[in-house]
Amino acid sequence: MSTLQLKAVQKSFNKTTVIHGVDLEAAHGEFVVFVGPSGCGKSTLLRIIAGLETATDGQVMIDDANVVNVSAAHRGCAMVFQSYALYPHMSVYANMAFGLENLNVPAEQIKQKVTEAAALLRLDGLLERRPTQLSGGQRQRVAIGRAIVREPKIFLFDEPLSNLDAELRVSMRAELRDLHRRLGSTMIYVTHDQVEAMTLADKIVVLRAGKVEQIGTPQGLYDSPCNTFVAGFIGSPRMNFIGREVFGAQPIFIKALPSATEQIGIRPEHFHLAPVSAALTLPLTVTHAEYMGGTQLLRGTSTNGAQLEAVLPTATLVSVGQTINLTFEPDIVHTFDAAGKRCA
């Protein structure tokens, strides 16, 4: 059983604190994703878990043992980097075997481990090639294979897909999720891409400025964000935030909102074109229209000046300059107070 627990972990560089007392747990076999904007501390937190950075305060517990004073080589973690970090002069086989050779693992055992990992990652026909002869996705699989052969307690991924093109990122996400199911290992994954977080994670940790904003399942964060930061970060396109005064002419709707409500959040995909009989409408003058096949992404301005985005089916195409009436179900809106916190 490979578990991870962080207890009040803090990290400071000189007088600047970049990680502020983080607490979290990862159960055995769980895929946990750290997500947040650049500079939020997610990679630093991962490096603290790996032992590549030392926590200023707090505990890092792996399988109930505090490893704060244990070197990176002896923590039982394997890290996959954004840059692949492969040796260009070595073959795929040699890259995957290198770490085991340094640990003086017998040659026959190394061969078995590398062969098994290569088959798992569909690299068995590429073992004699060098990294320069591989595609970006193949190089990343070699880096993952190098981690697998070590049979670590915990896999650590630091934005491993950010160097790949969009199409390859999609296929690699599926491969990583499938690999996790087959290995059943605990995995901690860092990304700034909330789509990666939503599609890969069992549990998401949303970070901002070195602090945990919210921890939960992808659906839990999507359905019940704790504040406007999480609401705006989770979901693509991002949530619309509208002042309650925009709906001042529709008092029936306003009365149903919590009294502390200052902002109303509506996800773009929850809008639809309003029929003539709709009791709740929001006019939108379209300034941008993007055709996306089955859907269209519309951006525009309401009559009260609110900037909105809506995702609608393409059964009725909308043009730039056109004014349409949007509606939505009142029970799916999110409400936030003046401080940006979710209203009960």
Secondary structure as UniProt FT lines:
FT   STRAND          4..13
FT   TURN            14..15
FT   STRAND          16..26
FT   TURN            28..29
FT   STRAND          31..35
FT   TURN            38..39
FT   HELIX           42..50
FT   STRAND          57..62
FT   TURN            63..64
FT   STRAND          65..66
FT   TURN            68..69
FT   HELIX           72..74
FT   TURN            75..76
FT   STRAND          77..80
FT   TURN            82..83
FT   TURN            88..89
FT   HELIX           92..102
FT   TURN            103..104
FT   HELIX           107..120
FT   TURN            121..122
FT   TURN            124..125
FT   TURN            127..128
FT   HELIX           131..133
FT   HELIX           136..148
FT   TURN            149..150
FT   STRAND          154..158
FT   TURN            160..163
FT   HELIX           166..183
FT   STRAND          186..191
FT   HELIX           194..200
FT   STRAND          203..208
FT   TURN            209..210
FT   STRAND          211..216
FT   HELIX           218..223
FT   HELIX           228..233
FT   STRAND          240..243
FT   HELIX           244..247
FT   TURN            248..249
FT   HELIX           251..255
FT   TURN            259..260
FT   STRAND          263..266
FT   HELIX           268..270
FT   STRAND          272..273
FT   TURN            276..277
FT   STRAND          282..291
FT   STRAND          295..302
FT   TURN            303..304
FT   STRAND          307..313
FT   TURN            314..315
FT   TURN            320..321
FT   STRAND          323..327
FT   HELIX           330..332
FT   STRAND          334..336
FT   TURN            338..339
FT   STRAND          341..342
//
